Amino acid sequence: MLTMLGAVAEFERDLMLERQREGIAKAKPEGKYHGCVPTAQRKAEEVHKLKVEGVRPTEIASHLGIGRASVYRILAGEAAA
C-alpha cells in the first residue's frame, strides 16, 4: 500500500513539474519570466569598497544583507580578473 502511495505522489510531482515547465516556456516569449535576480552581484561595488576600507568579509556580509560565501565569491572574482 505504501508503495502505491509513493508511486501516485511521484506521478503527481512529475505532472506538476511538467506544467511548470510549460508555463515558463509560454511566459518567456511574452517577456513575463526572467528568473531569479542575482542580488549579491549587484552589490559587488559596495563589497569591494568595504574590503578596501579594511572591513572583514563576515562584517561586509552582515552589513549588506548577503551571504558570506557571496562576499568571498565576489572578492575571488576580483583577484581572477
mmJSON file of the N, C-alpha and C atoms, coordinates in Angstrom:
{"data_MODEL":{"atom_site":{
"group_PDB":["ATOM","ATOM","ATOM","ATOM","ATOM","ATOM","ATOM","ATOM","ATOM","ATOM","ATOM","ATOM","ATOM","ATOM","ATOM","ATOM","ATOM","ATOM","ATOM","ATOM","ATOM","ATOM","ATOM","ATOM","ATOM","ATOM","ATOM","ATOM","ATOM","ATOM","ATOM","ATOM","ATOM","ATOM","ATOM","ATOM","ATOM","ATOM","ATOM","ATOM","ATOM","ATOM","ATOM","ATOM","ATOM","ATOM","ATOM","ATOM","ATOM","ATOM","ATOM","ATOM","ATOM","ATOM","ATOM","ATOM","ATOM","ATOM","ATOM","ATOM","ATOM","ATOM","ATOM","ATOM","ATOM","ATOM","ATOM","ATOM","ATOM","ATOM","ATOM","ATOM","ATOM","ATOM","ATOM","ATOM","ATOM","ATOM","ATOM","ATOM","ATOM","ATOM","ATOM","ATOM","ATOM","ATOM","ATOM","ATOM","ATOM","ATOM","ATOM","ATOM","ATOM","ATOM","ATOM","ATOM","ATOM","ATOM","ATOM","ATOM","ATOM","ATOM","ATOM","ATOM","ATOM","ATOM","ATOM","ATOM","ATOM","ATOM","ATOM","ATOM","ATOM","ATOM","ATOM","ATOM","ATOM","ATOM","ATOM","ATOM","ATOM","ATOM","ATOM","ATOM","ATOM","ATOM","ATOM","ATOM","ATOM","ATOM","ATOM","ATOM","ATOM","ATOM","ATOM","ATOM","ATOM","ATOM","ATOM","ATOM","ATOM","ATOM","ATOM","ATOM","ATOM","ATOM","ATOM","ATOM","ATOM","ATOM","ATOM","ATOM","ATOM","ATOM","ATOM","ATOM","ATOM","ATOM","ATOM","ATOM","ATOM","ATOM","ATOM","ATOM","ATOM","ATOM","ATOM","ATOM","ATOM","ATOM","ATOM","ATOM","ATOM","ATOM","ATOM","ATOM","ATOM","ATOM","ATOM","ATOM","ATOM","ATOM","ATOM","ATOM","ATOM","ATOM","ATOM","ATOM","ATOM","ATOM","ATOM","ATOM","ATOM","ATOM","ATOM","ATOM","ATOM","ATOM","ATOM","ATOM","ATOM","ATOM","ATOM","ATOM","ATOM","ATOM","ATOM","ATOM","ATOM","ATOM","ATOM","ATOM","ATOM","ATOM","ATOM","ATOM","ATOM","ATOM","ATOM","ATOM","ATOM","ATOM","ATOM","ATOM","ATOM","ATOM","ATOM","ATOM","ATOM","ATOM","ATOM","ATOM","ATOM","ATOM","ATOM","ATOM","ATOM","ATOM","ATOM","ATOM","ATOM","ATOM","ATOM"],
"id":[1,2,3,4,5,6,7,8,9,10,11,12,13,14,15,16,17,18,19,20,21,22,23,24,25,26,27,28,29,30,31,32,33,34,35,36,37,38,39,40,41,42,43,44,45,46,47,48,49,50,51,52,53,54,55,56,57,58,59,60,61,62,63,64,65,66,67,68,69,70,71,72,73,74,75,76,77,78,79,80,81,82,83,84,85,86,87,88,89,90,91,92,93,94,95,96,97,98,99,100,101,102,103,104,105,106,107,108,109,110,111,112,113,114,115,116,117,118,119,120,121,122,123,124,125,126,127,128,129,130,131,132,133,134,135,136,137,138,139,140,141,142,143,144,145,146,147,148,149,150,151,152,153,154,155,156,157,158,159,160,161,162,163,164,165,166,167,168,169,170,171,172,173,174,175,176,177,178,179,180,181,182,183,184,185,186,187,188,189,190,191,192,193,194,195,196,197,198,199,200,201,202,203,204,205,206,207,208,209,210,211,212,213,214,215,216,217,218,219,220,221,222,223,224,225,226,227,228,229,230,231,232,233,234,235,236,237,238,239,240,241,242,243],
"type_symbol":["N","C","C","N","C","C","N","C","C","N","C","C","N","C","C","N","C","C","N","C","C","N","C","C","N","C","C","N","C","C","N","C","C","N","C","C","N","C","C","N","C","C","N","C","C","N","C","C","N","C","C","N","C","C","N","C","C","N","C","C","N","C","C","N","C","C","N","C","C","N","C","C","N","C","C","N","C","C","N","C","C","N","C","C","N","C","C","N","C","C","N","C","C","N","C","C","N","C","C","N","C","C","N","C","C","N","C","C","N","C","C","N","C","C","N","C","C","N","C","C","N","C","C","N","C","C","N","C","C","N","C","C","N","C","C","N","C","C","N","C","C","N","C","C","N","C","C","N","C","C","N","C","C","N","C","C","N","C","C","N","C","C","N","C","C","N","C","C","N","C","C","N","C","C","N","C","C","N","C","C","N","C","C","N","C","C","N","C","C","N","C","C","N","C","C","N","C","C","N","C","C","N","C","C","N","C","C","N","C","C","N","C","C","N","C","C","N","C","C","N","C","C","N","C","C","N","C","C","N","C","C","N","C","C","N","C","C","N","C","C","N","C","C"],
"label_atom_id":["N","CA","C","N","CA","C","N","CA","C","N","CA","C","N","CA","C","N","CA","C","N","CA","C","N","CA","C","N","CA","C","N","CA","C","N","CA","C","N","CA","C","N","CA","C","N","CA","C","N","CA","C","N","CA","C","N","CA","C","N","CA","C","N","CA","C","N","CA","C","N","CA","C","N","CA","C","N","CA","C","N","CA","C","N","CA","C","N","CA","C","N","CA","C","N","CA","C","N","CA","C","N","CA","C","N","CA","C","N","CA","C","N","CA","C","N","CA","C","N","CA","C","N","CA","C","N","CA","C","N","CA","C","N","CA","C","N","CA","C","N","CA","C","N","CA","C","N","CA","C","N","CA","C","N","CA","C","N","CA","C","N","CA","C","N","CA","C","N","CA","C","N","CA","C","N","CA","C","N","CA","C","N","CA","C","N","CA","C","N","CA","C","N","CA","C","N","CA","C","N","CA","C","N","CA","C","N","CA","C","N","CA","C","N","CA","C","N","CA","C","N","CA","C","N","CA","C","N","CA","C","N","CA","C","N","CA","C","N","CA","C","N","CA","C","N","CA","C","N","CA","C","N","CA","C","N","CA","C","N","CA","C","N","CA","C","N","CA","C","N","CA","C","N","CA","C","N","CA","C","N","CA","C"],
"label_alt_id":[null,null,null,null,null,null,null,null,null,null,null,null,null,null,null,null,null,null,null,null,null,null,null,null,null,null,null,null,null,null,null,null,null,null,null,null,null,null,null,null,null,null,null,null,null,null,null,null,null,null,null,null,null,null,null,null,null,null,null,null,null,null,null,null,null,null,null,null,null,null,null,null,null,null,null,null,null,null,null,null,null,null,null,null,null,null,null,null,null,null,null,null,null,null,null,null,null,null,null,null,null,null,null,null,null,null,null,null,null,null,null,null,null,null,null,null,null,null,null,null,null,null,null,null,null,null,null,null,null,null,null,null,null,null,null,null,null,null,null,null,null,null,null,null,null,null,null,null,null,null,null,null,null,null,null,null,null,null,null,null,null,null,null,null,null,null,null,null,null,null,null,null,null,null,null,null,null,null,null,null,null,null,null,null,null,null,null,null,null,null,null,null,null,null,null,null,null,null,null,null,null,null,null,null,null,null,null,null,null,null,null,null,null,null,null,null,null,null,null,null,null,null,null,null,null,null,null,null,null,null,null,null,null,null,null,null,null,null,null,null,null,null,null],
"label_comp_id":["MET","MET","MET","LEU","LEU","LEU","THR","THR","THR","MET","MET","MET","LEU","LEU","LEU","GLY","GLY","GLY","ALA","ALA","ALA","VAL","VAL","VAL","ALA","ALA","ALA","GLU","GLU","GLU","PHE","PHE","PHE","GLU","GLU","GLU","ARG","ARG","ARG","ASP","ASP","ASP","LEU","LEU","LEU","MET","MET","MET","LEU","LEU","LEU","GLU","GLU","GLU","ARG","ARG","ARG","GLN","GLN","GLN","ARG","ARG","ARG","GLU","GLU","GLU","GLY","GLY","GLY","ILE","ILE","ILE","ALA","ALA","ALA","LYS","LYS","LYS","ALA","ALA","ALA","LYS","LYS","LYS","PRO","PRO","PRO","GLU","GLU","GLU","GLY","GLY","GLY","LYS","LYS","LYS","TYR","TYR","TYR","HIS","HIS","HIS","GLY","GLY","GLY","CYS","CYS","CYS","VAL","VAL","VAL","PRO","PRO","PRO","THR","THR","THR","ALA","ALA","ALA","GLN","GLN","GLN","ARG","ARG","ARG","LYS","LYS","LYS","ALA","ALA","ALA","GLU","GLU","GLU","GLU","GLU","GLU","VAL","VAL","VAL","HIS","HIS","HIS","LYS","LYS","LYS","LEU","LEU","LEU","LYS","LYS","LYS","VAL","VAL","VAL","GLU","GLU","GLU","GLY","GLY","GLY","VAL","VAL","VAL","ARG","ARG","ARG","PRO","PRO","PRO","THR","THR","THR","GLU","GLU","GLU","ILE","ILE","ILE","ALA","ALA","ALA","SER","SER","SER","HIS","HIS","HIS","LEU","LEU","LEU","GLY","GLY","GLY","ILE","ILE","ILE","GLY","GLY","GLY","ARG","ARG","ARG","ALA","ALA","ALA","SER","SER","SER","VAL","VAL","VAL","TYR","TYR","TYR","ARG","ARG","ARG","ILE","ILE","ILE","LEU","LEU","LEU","ALA","ALA","ALA","GLY","GLY","GLY","GLU","GLU","GLU","ALA","ALA","ALA","ALA","ALA","ALA","ALA","ALA","ALA"],
"label_asym_id":["A","A","A","A","A","A","A","A","A","A","A","A","A","A","A","A","A","A","A","A","A","A","A","A","A","A","A","A","A","A","A","A","A","A","A","A","A","A","A","A","A","A","A","A","A","A","A","A","A","A","A","A","A","A","A","A","A","A","A","A","A","A","A","A","A","A","A","A","A","A","A","A","A","A","A","A","A","A","A","A","A","A","A","A","A","A","A","A","A","A","A","A","A","A","A","A","A","A","A","A","A","A","A","A","A","A","A","A","A","A","A","A","A","A","A","A","A","A","A","A","A","A","A","A","A","A","A","A","A","A","A","A","A","A","A","A","A","A","A","A","A","A","A","A","A","A","A","A","A","A","A","A","A","A","A","A","A","A","A","A","A","A","A","A","A","A","A","A","A","A","A","A","A","A","A","A","A","A","A","A","A","A","A","A","A","A","A","A","A","A","A","A","A","A","A","A","A","A","A","A","A","A","A","A","A","A","A","A","A","A","A","A","A","A","A","A","A","A","A","A","A","A","A","A","A","A","A","A","A","A","A","A","A","A","A","A","A","A","A","A","A","A","A"],
"label_entity_id":["1","1","1","1","1","1","1","1","1","1","1","1","1","1","1","1","1","1","1","1","1","1","1","1","1","1","1","1","1","1","1","1","1","1","1","1","1","1","1","1","1","1","1","1","1","1","1","1","1","1","1","1","1","1","1","1","1","1","1","1","1","1","1","1","1","1","1","1","1","1","1","1","1","1","1","1","1","1","1","1","1","1","1","1","1","1","1","1","1","1","1","1","1","1","1","1","1","1","1","1","1","1","1","1","1","1","1","1","1","1","1","1","1","1","1","1","1","1","1","1","1","1","1","1","1","1","1","1","1","1","1","1","1","1","1","1","1","1","1","1","1","1","1","1","1","1","1","1","1","1","1","1","1","1","1","1","1","1","1","1","1","1","1","1","1","1","1","1","1","1","1","1","1","1","1","1","1","1","1","1","1","1","1","1","1","1","1","1","1","1","1","1","1","1","1","1","1","1","1","1","1","1","1","1","1","1","1","1","1","1","1","1","1","1","1","1","1","1","1","1","1","1","1","1","1","1","1","1","1","1","1","1","1","1","1","1","1","1","1","1","1","1","1"],
"label_seq_id":[1,1,1,2,2,2,3,3,3,4,4,4,5,5,5,6,6,6,7,7,7,8,8,8,9,9,9,10,10,10,11,11,11,12,12,12,13,13,13,14,14,14,15,15,15,16,16,16,17,17,17,18,18,18,19,19,19,20,20,20,21,21,21,22,22,22,23,23,23,24,24,24,25,25,25,26,26,26,27,27,27,28,28,28,29,29,29,30,30,30,31,31,31,32,32,32,33,33,33,34,34,34,35,35,35,36,36,36,37,37,37,38,38,38,39,39,39,40,40,40,41,41,41,42,42,42,43,43,43,44,44,44,45,45,45,46,46,46,47,47,47,48,48,48,49,49,49,50,50,50,51,51,51,52,52,52,53,53,53,54,54,54,55,55,55,56,56,56,57,57,57,58,58,58,59,59,59,60,60,60,61,61,61,62,62,62,63,63,63,64,64,64,65,65,65,66,66,66,67,67,67,68,68,68,69,69,69,70,70,70,71,71,71,72,72,72,73,73,73,74,74,74,75,75,75,76,76,76,77,77,77,78,78,78,79,79,79,80,80,80,81,81,81],
"pdbx_PDB_ins_code":[null,null,null,null,null,null,null,null,null,null,null,null,null,null,null,null,null,null,null,null,null,null,null,null,null,null,null,null,null,null,null,null,null,null,null,null,null,null,null,null,null,null,null,null,null,null,null,null,null,null,null,null,null,null,null,null,null,null,null,null,null,null,null,null,null,null,null,null,null,null,null,null,null,null,null,null,null,null,null,null,null,null,null,null,null,null,null,null,null,null,null,null,null,null,null,null,null,null,null,null,null,null,null,null,null,null,null,null,null,null,null,null,null,null,null,null,null,null,null,null,null,null,null,null,null,null,null,null,null,null,null,null,null,null,null,null,null,null,null,null,null,null,null,null,null,null,null,null,null,null,null,null,null,null,null,null,null,null,null,null,null,null,null,null,null,null,null,null,null,null,null,null,null,null,null,null,null,null,null,null,null,null,null,null,null,null,null,null,null,null,null,null,null,null,null,null,null,null,null,null,null,null,null,null,null,null,null,null,null,null,null,null,null,null,null,null,null,null,null,null,null,null,null,null,null,null,null,null,null,null,null,null,null,null,null,null,null,null,null,null,null,null,null],
"Cartn_x":[0.831,0.0,0.873,1.919,2.81,3.516,3.852,4.495,3.56,2.285,1.294,1.152,1.119,1.012,2.241,3.399,4.623,4.61,4.108,4.038,3.078,1.939,0.96,1.557,2.25,2.866,3.937,4.74,5.775,5.156,4.08,3.384,2.841,2.225,1.669,2.783,3.915,5.053,5.562,5.641,6.071,5.11,3.807,2.814,2.965,3.195,3.339,4.563,5.687,6.894,6.715,5.984,5.716,4.87,3.834,3.006,3.822,4.738,5.59,6.488,7.114,7.978,7.192,5.961,5.13,4.782,4.477,4.153,5.333,6.51,7.713,8.006,7.879,8.118,7.14,5.914,4.91,5.18,5.63,5.824,7.081,8.119,9.373,9.193,8.524,8.352,7.513,6.648,5.816,6.559,7.779,8.579,8.158,7.449,6.942,7.776,8.748,9.561,11.027,11.692,13.092,13.982,13.411,14.202,14.606,15.518,15.982,16.931,16.847,17.746,18.924,20.161,21.319,21.579,21.099,21.185,22.599,23.369,24.714,25.617,25.504,26.364,26.089,24.857,24.548,25.229,25.659,26.312,27.832,28.362,29.797,30.626,30.171,30.917,31.044,29.948,29.972,30.881,30.869,31.736,33.195,33.582,34.969,35.345,34.421,34.702,34.94,34.08,34.225,35.5,35.868,37.086,38.319,38.323,39.434,39.544,38.394,38.385,38.849,39.053,39.567,38.506,37.268,36.189,36.314,36.121,36.221,35.041,35.237,34.169,32.882,32.998,31.801,31.016,31.72,31.058,30.447,31.13,30.589,29.269,29.258,28.055,26.886,27.12,26.009,25.57,26.506,26.168,25.315,25.649,24.945,23.751,23.623,22.487,22.64,23.877,24.126,24.903,25.054,25.769,27.277,27.933,29.392,30.053,29.503,30.052,29.954,28.908,28.765,29.859,30.195,31.267,32.578,32.891,34.117,34.124,32.971,32.874,33.155,32.61,32.834,34.3,34.889,36.293,37.219,36.88,37.691,37.618,36.474,36.331,37.207,37.41,38.258,39.709,40.132,41.515,41.779,40.764,40.923,40.857,40.198,40.017,41.217],
"Cartn_y":[-1.203,0.0,1.263,1.224,2.378,2.626,1.567,1.694,2.36,2.035,2.632,4.128,4.499,5.919,6.683,6.068,6.694,6.871,5.881,5.953,7.047,7.162,8.206,9.586,9.731,11.006,11.386,10.425,10.687,11.085,10.411,10.736,12.158,12.527,13.875,14.918,14.627,15.545,15.747,14.676,14.783,15.645,15.47,16.288,17.769,18.038,19.408,20.073,19.355,19.906,20.137,19.243,19.412,20.657,20.861,22.059,23.321,23.257,24.406,24.733,23.722,23.945,24.535,24.046,24.576,26.036,26.362,27.748,28.684,28.235,29.05,29.233,28.155,28.229,29.191,29.243,30.147,31.592,31.802,33.149,33.823,33.059,33.653,34.485,33.973,34.803,36.055,36.004,37.156,38.172,37.825,38.724,38.804,37.796,37.817,36.986,36.245,35.387,35.726,36.102,36.479,35.677,34.828,34.038,34.853,34.313,34.981,36.118,37.177,38.306,38.091,38.096,37.892,39.129,39.12,40.3,40.573,39.543,39.754,40.408,40.034,40.6,42.091,42.517,43.937,44.76,44.119,44.814,44.658,44.193,43.919,45.182,46.293,47.543,47.918,47.769,48.072,47.101,45.818,44.816,45.217,45.598,45.984,47.234,48.185,49.418,49.133,48.298,47.967,47.165,46.292,45.492,46.39,47.389,48.335,49.122,49.401,50.119,49.24,47.942,47.051,46.303,46.299,45.596,44.106,43.278,41.826,41.296,40.196,39.644,39.311,38.79,38.467,39.731,40.8,42.069,42.678,42.528,43.021,42.322,41.003,40.219,40.659,40.83,41.214,42.651,43.518,44.918,45.051,44.271,44.374,43.427,42.499,41.575,40.475,40.072,38.972,37.898,36.744,35.645,35.859,35.29,35.395,34.755,33.634,32.966,33.86,34.658,35.582,36.639,37.103,38.088,37.475,36.265,35.602,35.363,35.017,34.775,36.061,37.171,38.457,38.851,38.686,39.046,38.133,36.871,35.943,36.317,36.783,37.228,38.435,39.276,40.446,40.022,39.019,38.541,37.868,37.166,36.44,37.381,38.515,39.438,40.304],
"Cartn_z":[0.0,0.0,0.0,0.808,0.892,-0.439,-1.14,-2.444,-3.444,-3.393,-4.302,-4.021,-2.746,-2.405,-2.889,-2.751,-3.239,-4.749,-5.453,-6.911,-7.361,-6.691,-7.031,-6.753,-5.632,-5.292,-6.312,-6.736,-7.72,-9.063,-9.452,-10.691,-10.637,-9.53,-9.372,-9.416,-8.815,-8.822,-10.248,-11.017,-12.41,-13.219,-12.987,-13.692,-13.327,-12.052,-11.593,-12.239,-12.273,-12.885,-14.382,-15.037,-16.465,-16.712,-15.893,-16.037,-15.78,-14.814,-14.509,-15.701,-16.293,-17.455,-18.622,-18.826,-19.907,-19.66,-18.412,-18.068,-18.269,-17.889,-18.069,-19.558,-20.323,-21.766,-22.438,-21.957,-22.521,-22.105,-20.856,-20.328,-20.883,-21.215,-21.685,-22.953,-23.99,-25.194,-24.944,-23.94,-23.615,-22.75,-22.338,-21.527,-20.071,-19.596,-18.227,-17.267,-17.776,-16.921,-17.131,-16.049,-16.152,-15.222,-14.389,-13.458,-12.245,-11.465,-10.247,-10.588,-9.809,-9.961,-9.011,-9.511,-8.638,-7.783,-6.557,-5.702,-5.22,-4.92,-4.384,-5.427,-6.68,-7.719,-7.923,-7.648,-7.773,-6.685,-5.623,-4.52,-4.568,-5.687,-5.808,-5.584,-6.103,-5.943,-4.462,-3.723,-2.292,-1.537,-1.951,-1.324,-1.493,-2.701,-2.962,-2.159,-2.093,-1.361,0.122,0.71,2.123,2.375,1.455,1.609,1.596,0.711,0.649,1.955,2.575,3.855,5.01,4.744,5.769,6.56,6.08,6.765,6.461,7.484,7.313,6.49,5.741,4.895,5.666,6.883,7.658,7.982,8.314,8.617,7.356,6.224,4.952,4.652,4.821,4.532,5.402,6.685,7.565,7.3,6.959,6.675,5.411,4.384,3.102,2.989,3.946,3.914,2.877,2.611,1.681,2.415,1.801,2.42,2.41,3.403,3.499,2.284,1.828,0.648,-0.587,-0.675,-1.801,-1.77,-0.573,-0.436,-0.921,-0.47,-0.896,-2.408,-2.961,-4.404,-5.185,-4.727,-5.39,-5.296,-4.115,-3.922,-4.733,-4.863,-5.662,-7.137,-7.583,-8.962,-9.25,-8.23,-8.382,-8.581,-7.815,-7.906,-9.259,-9.784,-11.04,-12.238,-12.066,-13.202,-13.458],
"occupancy":[1.0,1.0,1.0,1.0,1.0,1.0,1.0,1.0,1.0,1.0,1.0,1.0,1.0,1.0,1.0,1.0,1.0,1.0,1.0,1.0,1.0,1.0,1.0,1.0,1.0,1.0,1.0,1.0,1.0,1.0,1.0,1.0,1.0,1.0,1.0,1.0,1.0,1.0,1.0,1.0,1.0,1.0,1.0,1.0,1.0,1.0,1.0,1.0,1.0,1.0,1.0,1.0,1.0,1.0,1.0,1.0,1.0,1.0,1.0,1.0,1.0,1.0,1.0,1.0,1.0,1.0,1.0,1.0,1.0,1.0,1.0,1.0,1.0,1.0,1.0,1.0,1.0,1.0,1.0,1.0,1.0,1.0,1.0,1.0,1.0,1.0,1.0,1.0,1.0,1.0,1.0,1.0,1.0,1.0,1.0,1.0,1.0,1.0,1.0,1.0,1.0,1.0,1.0,1.0,1.0,1.0,1.0,1.0,1.0,1.0,1.0,1.0,1.0,1.0,1.0,1.0,1.0,1.0,1.0,1.0,1.0,1.0,1.0,1.0,1.0,1.0,1.0,1.0,1.0,1.0,1.0,1.0,1.0,1.0,1.0,1.0,1.0,1.0,1.0,1.0,1.0,1.0,1.0,1.0,1.0,1.0,1.0,1.0,1.0,1.0,1.0,1.0,1.0,1.0,1.0,1.0,1.0,1.0,1.0,1.0,1.0,1.0,1.0,1.0,1.0,1.0,1.0,1.0,1.0,1.0,1.0,1.0,1.0,1.0,1.0,1.0,1.0,1.0,1.0,1.0,1.0,1.0,1.0,1.0,1.0,1.0,1.0,1.0,1.0,1.0,1.0,1.0,1.0,1.0,1.0,1.0,1.0,1.0,1.0,1.0,1.0,1.0,1.0,1.0,1.0,1.0,1.0,1.0,1.0,1.0,1.0,1.0,1.0,1.0,1.0,1.0,1.0,1.0,1.0,1.0,1.0,1.0,1.0,1.0,1.0,1.0,1.0,1.0,1.0,1.0,1.0,1.0,1.0,1.0,1.0,1.0,1.0,1.0,1.0,1.0,1.0,1.0,1.0],
"B_iso_or_equiv":[0.0,0.0,0.0,0.0,0.0,0.0,0.0,0.0,0.0,0.0,0.0,0.0,0.0,0.0,0.0,0.0,0.0,0.0,0.0,0.0,0.0,0.0,0.0,0.0,0.0,0.0,0.0,0.0,0.0,0.0,0.0,0.0,0.0,0.0,0.0,0.0,0.0,0.0,0.0,0.0,0.0,0.0,0.0,0.0,0.0,0.0,0.0,0.0,0.0,0.0,0.0,0.0,0.0,0.0,0.0,0.0,0.0,0.0,0.0,0.0,0.0,0.0,0.0,0.0,0.0,0.0,0.0,0.0,0.0,0.0,0.0,0.0,0.0,0.0,0.0,0.0,0.0,0.0,0.0,0.0,0.0,0.0,0.0,0.0,0.0,0.0,0.0,0.0,0.0,0.0,0.0,0.0,0.0,0.0,0.0,0.0,0.0,0.0,0.0,0.0,0.0,0.0,0.0,0.0,0.0,0.0,0.0,0.0,0.0,0.0,0.0,0.0,0.0,0.0,0.0,0.0,0.0,0.0,0.0,0.0,0.0,0.0,0.0,0.0,0.0,0.0,0.0,0.0,0.0,0.0,0.0,0.0,0.0,0.0,0.0,0.0,0.0,0.0,0.0,0.0,0.0,0.0,0.0,0.0,0.0,0.0,0.0,0.0,0.0,0.0,0.0,0.0,0.0,0.0,0.0,0.0,0.0,0.0,0.0,0.0,0.0,0.0,0.0,0.0,0.0,0.0,0.0,0.0,0.0,0.0,0.0,0.0,0.0,0.0,0.0,0.0,0.0,0.0,0.0,0.0,0.0,0.0,0.0,0.0,0.0,0.0,0.0,0.0,0.0,0.0,0.0,0.0,0.0,0.0,0.0,0.0,0.0,0.0,0.0,0.0,0.0,0.0,0.0,0.0,0.0,0.0,0.0,0.0,0.0,0.0,0.0,0.0,0.0,0.0,0.0,0.0,0.0,0.0,0.0,0.0,0.0,0.0,0.0,0.0,0.0,0.0,0.0,0.0,0.0,0.0,0.0,0.0,0.0,0.0,0.0,0.0,0.0,0.0,0.0,0.0,0.0,0.0,0.0],
"pdbx_formal_charge":[null,null,null,null,null,null,null,null,null,null,null,null,null,null,null,null,null,null,null,null,null,null,null,null,null,null,null,null,null,null,null,null,null,null,null,null,null,null,null,null,null,null,null,null,null,null,null,null,null,null,null,null,null,null,null,null,null,null,null,null,null,null,null,null,null,null,null,null,null,null,null,null,null,null,null,null,null,null,null,null,null,null,null,null,null,null,null,null,null,null,null,null,null,null,null,null,null,null,null,null,null,null,null,null,null,null,null,null,null,null,null,null,null,null,null,null,null,null,null,null,null,null,null,null,null,null,null,null,null,null,null,null,null,null,null,null,null,null,null,null,null,null,null,null,null,null,null,null,null,null,null,null,null,null,null,null,null,null,null,null,null,null,null,null,null,null,null,null,null,null,null,null,null,null,null,null,null,null,null,null,null,null,null,null,null,null,null,null,null,null,null,null,null,null,null,null,null,null,null,null,null,null,null,null,null,null,null,null,null,null,null,null,null,null,null,null,null,null,null,null,null,null,null,null,null,null,null,null,null,null,null,null,null,null,null,null,null,null,null,null,null,null,null],
"auth_seq_id":[1,1,1,2,2,2,3,3,3,4,4,4,5,5,5,6,6,6,7,7,7,8,8,8,9,9,9,10,10,10,11,11,11,12,12,12,13,13,13,14,14,14,15,15,15,16,16,16,17,17,17,18,18,18,19,19,19,20,20,20,21,21,21,22,22,22,23,23,23,24,24,24,25,25,25,26,26,26,27,27,27,28,28,28,29,29,29,30,30,30,31,31,31,32,32,32,33,33,33,34,34,34,35,35,35,36,36,36,37,37,37,38,38,38,39,39,39,40,40,40,41,41,41,42,42,42,43,43,43,44,44,44,45,45,45,46,46,46,47,47,47,48,48,48,49,49,49,50,50,50,51,51,51,52,52,52,53,53,53,54,54,54,55,55,55,56,56,56,57,57,57,58,58,58,59,59,59,60,60,60,61,61,61,62,62,62,63,63,63,64,64,64,65,65,65,66,66,66,67,67,67,68,68,68,69,69,69,70,70,70,71,71,71,72,72,72,73,73,73,74,74,74,75,75,75,76,76,76,77,77,77,78,78,78,79,79,79,80,80,80,81,81,81],
"auth_comp_id":["MET","MET","MET","LEU","LEU","LEU","THR","THR","THR","MET","MET","MET","LEU","LEU","LEU","GLY","GLY","GLY","ALA","ALA","ALA","VAL","VAL","VAL","ALA","ALA","ALA","GLU","GLU","GLU","PHE","PHE","PHE","GLU","GLU","GLU","ARG","ARG","ARG","ASP","ASP","ASP","LEU","LEU","LEU","MET","MET","MET","LEU","LEU","LEU","GLU","GLU","GLU","ARG","ARG","ARG","GLN","GLN","GLN","ARG","ARG","ARG","GLU","GLU","GLU","GLY","GLY","GLY","ILE","ILE","ILE","ALA","ALA","ALA","LYS","LYS","LYS","ALA","ALA","ALA","LYS","LYS","LYS","PRO","PRO","PRO","GLU","GLU","GLU","GLY","GLY","GLY","LYS","LYS","LYS","TYR","TYR","TYR","HIS","HIS","HIS","GLY","GLY","GLY","CYS","CYS","CYS","VAL","VAL","VAL","PRO","PRO","PRO","THR","THR","THR","ALA","ALA","ALA","GLN","GLN","GLN","ARG","ARG","ARG","LYS","LYS","LYS","ALA","ALA","ALA","GLU","GLU","GLU","GLU","GLU","GLU","VAL","VAL","VAL","HIS","HIS","HIS","LYS","LYS","LYS","LEU","LEU","LEU","LYS","LYS","LYS","VAL","VAL","VAL","GLU","GLU","GLU","GLY","GLY","GLY","VAL","VAL","VAL","ARG","ARG","ARG","PRO","PRO","PRO","THR","THR","THR","GLU","GLU","GLU","ILE","ILE","ILE","ALA","ALA","ALA","SER","SER","SER","HIS","HIS","HIS","LEU","LEU","LEU","GLY","GLY","GLY","ILE","ILE","ILE","GLY","GLY","GLY","ARG","ARG","ARG","ALA","ALA","ALA","SER","SER","SER","VAL","VAL","VAL","TYR","TYR","TYR","ARG","ARG","ARG","ILE","ILE","ILE","LEU","LEU","LEU","ALA","ALA","ALA","GLY","GLY","GLY","GLU","GLU","GLU","ALA","ALA","ALA","ALA","ALA","ALA","ALA","ALA","ALA"],
"auth_asym_id":["A","A","A","A","A","A","A","A","A","A","A","A","A","A","A","A","A","A","A","A","A","A","A","A","A","A","A","A","A","A","A","A","A","A","A","A","A","A","A","A","A","A","A","A","A","A","A","A","A","A","A","A","A","A","A","A","A","A","A","A","A","A","A","A","A","A","A","A","A","A","A","A","A","A","A","A","A","A","A","A","A","A","A","A","A","A","A","A","A","A","A","A","A","A","A","A","A","A","A","A","A","A","A","A","A","A","A","A","A","A","A","A","A","A","A","A","A","A","A","A","A","A","A","A","A","A","A","A","A","A","A","A","A","A","A","A","A","A","A","A","A","A","A","A","A","A","A","A","A","A","A","A","A","A","A","A","A","A","A","A","A","A","A","A","A","A","A","A","A","A","A","A","A","A","A","A","A","A","A","A","A","A","A","A","A","A","A","A","A","A","A","A","A","A","A","A","A","A","A","A","A","A","A","A","A","A","A","A","A","A","A","A","A","A","A","A","A","A","A","A","A","A","A","A","A","A","A","A","A","A","A","A","A","A","A","A","A","A","A","A","A","A","A"],
"auth_atom_id":["N","CA","C","N","CA","C","N","CA","C","N","CA","C","N","CA","C","N","CA","C","N","CA","C","N","CA","C","N","CA","C","N","CA","C","N","CA","C","N","CA","C","N","CA","C","N","CA","C","N","CA","C","N","CA","C","N","CA","C","N","CA","C","N","CA","C","N","CA","C","N","CA","C","N","CA","C","N","CA","C","N","CA","C","N","CA","C","N","CA","C","N","CA","C","N","CA","C","N","CA","C","N","CA","C","N","CA","C","N","CA","C","N","CA","C","N","CA","C","N","CA","C","N","CA","C","N","CA","C","N","CA","C","N","CA","C","N","CA","C","N","CA","C","N","CA","C","N","CA","C","N","CA","C","N","CA","C","N","CA","C","N","CA","C","N","CA","C","N","CA","C","N","CA","C","N","CA","C","N","CA","C","N","CA","C","N","CA","C","N","CA","C","N","CA","C","N","CA","C","N","CA","C","N","CA","C","N","CA","C","N","CA","C","N","CA","C","N","CA","C","N","CA","C","N","CA","C","N","CA","C","N","CA","C","N","CA","C","N","CA","C","N","CA","C","N","CA","C","N","CA","C","N","CA","C","N","CA","C","N","CA","C","N","CA","C","N","CA","C","N","CA","C","N","CA","C","N","CA","C","N","CA","C"],
"pdbx_PDB_model_num":[1,1,1,1,1,1,1,1,1,1,1,1,1,1,1,1,1,1,1,1,1,1,1,1,1,1,1,1,1,1,1,1,1,1,1,1,1,1,1,1,1,1,1,1,1,1,1,1,1,1,1,1,1,1,1,1,1,1,1,1,1,1,1,1,1,1,1,1,1,1,1,1,1,1,1,1,1,1,1,1,1,1,1,1,1,1,1,1,1,1,1,1,1,1,1,1,1,1,1,1,1,1,1,1,1,1,1,1,1,1,1,1,1,1,1,1,1,1,1,1,1,1,1,1,1,1,1,1,1,1,1,1,1,1,1,1,1,1,1,1,1,1,1,1,1,1,1,1,1,1,1,1,1,1,1,1,1,1,1,1,1,1,1,1,1,1,1,1,1,1,1,1,1,1,1,1,1,1,1,1,1,1,1,1,1,1,1,1,1,1,1,1,1,1,1,1,1,1,1,1,1,1,1,1,1,1,1,1,1,1,1,1,1,1,1,1,1,1,1,1,1,1,1,1,1,1,1,1,1,1,1,1,1,1,1,1,1,1,1,1,1,1,1]
}}}
